[in-house]
Amino acid sequence: MLTEEPVSAKGRRTRARLVGLGVRHFGDLGFKATSVSALAREAGLTPPAAYAYFPDKRALWRAALHQDLDSIL
């Protein structure tokens, strides 16, 4: 399971896409109603592939929250 920043450019783009989708989904639907499976499908991934970038939904939520806060500050 990959929990560190991906090494390849493609991996970094995929992780960024998941985080961007997370910002939108968590913001629109909230934590409880957002599923990693839905984010993965929208990103063109399988759920297990999404979990290679984030060990759980909370980790993806944290990354989305940090990105959203960074864009405000």
C-alpha positions in Angstrom: 0.0 0.0 0.0 1.4 3.4 -1.1 1.1 6.0 1.6 3.9 8.3 0.6 4.0 10.7 -2.3 4.1 8.8 -5.5 7.5 8.7 -7.3 6.2 8.8 -10.9 4.6 11.8 -12.6 1.6 9.7 -13.5 1.2 8.6 -9.8 1.4 12.2 -8.7 -1.2 13.3 -11.2 -3.5 10.4 -10.2 -3.1 11.3 -6.5 -3.8 15.0 -7.3 -6.9 14.0 -9.3 -8.2 12.0 -6.3 -7.6 14.9 -3.9 -9.3 17.4 -6.3 -12.3 15.2 -6.6 -12.2 14.7 -2.8 -12.3 18.5 -2.3 -15.5 18.7 -4.4 -17.2 15.6 -3.1 -16.5 16.2 0.6 -17.5 19.9 0.2 -20.7 19.1 -1.7 -21.8 15.9 0.1 -19.9 15.8 3.4 -17.7 13.1 4.8 -20.3 10.5 5.5 -22.0 10.6 2.0 -18.7 10.6 0.1 -17.4 7.2 -0.8 -13.9 6.3 -2.0 -15.5 4.0 -4.5 -17.3 6.9 -6.1 -14.2 9.0 -6.2 -12.2 6.2 -7.7 -14.7 5.6 -10.4 -14.9 9.3 -11.3 -11.0 9.3 -11.4 -11.1 6.3 -13.8 -9.7 3.9 -11.1 -10.9 0.9 -9.3 -11.4 1.3 -5.5 -8.4 -0.9 -4.7 -6.2 1.4 -6.9 -7.5 4.5 -5.0 -6.6 2.8 -1.7 -3.0 2.4 -3.0 -2.8 6.2 -2.7 -4.7 6.6 0.5 -5.0 4.0 3.2 -8.6 5.0 4.1 -11.2 7.6 3.5 -10.1 9.8 6.4 -6.6 10.1 4.9 -8.1 11.2 1.6 -10.3 13.6 3.4 -7.3 15.1 5.2 -5.4 15.6 2.0 -8.5 17.2 0.4 -8.9 19.5 3.5 -5.3 20.5 3.3 -5.5 21.3 -0.4 -8.7 23.3 0.2 -7.2 25.2 3.1 -3.9 25.9 1.1 -6.0 27.4 -1.7 -7.6 29.8 0.8 -4.5 30.9 2.6 
